[in-house]
Amino acid sequence: MDFKTATDILSRRVTADEIAAAAGVSISSVARARLDPASSAYRSPPANWETVLAQLARERSEEFGELAEQLEQQKKASR
């Protein structure tokens, strides 16, 4: 693995598209739920938002853990 690949993985984020798909709502619903509650366009987040975001966070943390393992193994192998 090279530096660019490793930093590309680290810079990935969860997108509104991914959140919407995981929650079973539209991207517009996610965008509106992120607005200031004082805004007239604000809408409540999906009912299961905590569970959905926790799962997405766990998936991403697993991906980062795998990256850390690969990089550590690569470092050991290069010695």
QUIDAFEN-V793326 format. One record per pair of residues at least 6 apart in sequence whose C-alpha atoms are under 7 Angstrom apart, sorted by the first residue. I is the first residue (numbers start at 1). J is the second residue. Records with the same first field share a line. If there is no record, write none. Layout:
I=J ; J
This chain:
16=27 ; 30
17=27
20=26 ; 27 ; 30
22=52
23=46 ; 49 ; 52
30=45
32=41 ; 42 ; 43
33=42 ; 43 ; 44 ; 45
35=42
36=42
